[in-house]
Amino acid sequence: MNQDNDNELEITEQTAAPGGVRGKYYVRYKEGANLVLLAPDVAEVFRDSTSVNAALRQFLAEHGAPPAKTAGSACLPRT
């Protein structure tokens, strides 16, 4: 084997996902995904999507839905 083949083999092994399932999340991706990054301090409390969704549902039940976004609005105003 020459050096080029060694590099290709090394890259293939590094990018392999043992036990992974190809296309596992394809259907969910096609339905649409909403990815939100949490600040580190918030992520310590809300460790999974279930806890985040429960907290947001409780917030919405108590405060109602936020106003609809309009063109040019980047985020909701702080209260």
N, C-alpha and C positions, 0 to 999 in steps of 0.2 A: 504494500500500500504506500502511496506517496503521501506527502504531508497534507495536500488538499483533501484527500479522502479521509484522513484522520480528523481534520477539522469538521468536516461534514458529519461524521459519525458522532463526534463530541456534541455538536449542536443538536442533533436529533435526540440524543439521550437526555440532554438538559431540558429540552422543551416537551418531552413526553410527559403525559399525565397518567401515571399508573393508577388503574382502578377508575379512571374517568370514563364518562359515558358521552360519546359524541352526540351533540344535539340535544342534550338533556333539557336545556332551558329555551330551546328554539321556539316552541309554541308560545311560552310566556313573553319572549322577546317580541314576537310578531304581534301579540295583542297590545303591546305597548308597555314600556317600563318607565318608572319615575324614580330616578336615583337621587337621593339627597345625602349630602355629606354632613355628618354631625360634628360639632366641636368636640374635642377630646373629653372635656368635663361632662358634657351631656352624654357622650357615648359610654362613659363609665356607669351611668345610671340606666340608660336604655340600651341594653346589650343585643337586642334582636328586634326584628320588625313587629313581632306580636306586641311587645311592650310599647313601642313607639305608636303603633296604631291604636292601642287601648287609650293611651294618654291623649292622643289627638281627638279621638271620638268623645272622650269625656270633656275636653276643652270645647269642642263644637256644641255639645249638648248644653253646656253652661253659658256659652257666649255667642252661639250662632255662627253661621258661616261668615267668613271675611268677605268684604266687597269684591266684586269681580275685578280682575286686572283690566286695565285700560292700556291702550297703545302708549308705549313709552314709560310705563311704570315698572320699575325694577323690583320693588319689594313693597310689602305692606308697611304703612307708617307705624312707628312704635307708639304705644299708649302708656 
